[in-house]
Amino acid sequence: MTPTETRAPVVRPTATPPSAVGAPVTFEEFVAKLPAKERGAVLRHEAACEEVDPAHADLWRRIVRRLAALAPHAVRAIGQHTLQFFIADGKYRRQVFALDDHRDSKLIVYSPDVLDAALQAGVIAAAPEPAEPRALAVPGSKTTLFVEQLDSTNTPNPDASFKHMLGWNRKATRTTLLSSATPPQIDAAEAIWALAAREWTPRG
């Protein structure tokens, strides 16, 4: 078992609203705490996003800030397009999020699978079209959010960006947000990630 594959004890969810989980962090604070390698990768990626689409860059920064608040232990850059986010797991660390951005007008976030809990809590609703069960309804809006459930059976060869989030009975979700995502879509995605973070967030 590698350090990133260790499993942490499950902490029962609290009654804390998903939006309240994770202390807010500015992008500047996030960058300042990074090791030199990761800092360089993040700043280069930010600059490249700004050249392609400032709106995409804004969404990317927002997601980075949110994931960093939910998993503040460590961040690792893989190549030019991926950031992995870790929590402390005893003397090791455990990956809990991954952000993939190939600057192709969409952002992909991998997170622990809490989709059933999110549906039960009303964070997201069942897909309005049975033919596309991954396009889930966003409560209070006419939009949908594309969320896929992943495990070792339907994803036998996961990408390096999130492979340590599967296996050992672990499951993940892949959430896709377009650069043109609406506020309700972004809010719903962030609520799902915050719901996952309740597992390792200390009780208040």
PyMOL commands that set and color helices and strands:
alter all, ss='L'
color gray80, all
select helices_A, chain A and resi 3-5+18-20+27-32+36-52+54-70+115-121+163-165+183-197
alter helices_A, ss='H'
color red, helices_A
select strands_A, chain A and resi 74-78+82-89+92-100+106-112+135-137+144-150+172-178
alter strands_A, ss='S'
color yellow, strands_A
deselect
rebuild
show_as cartoon
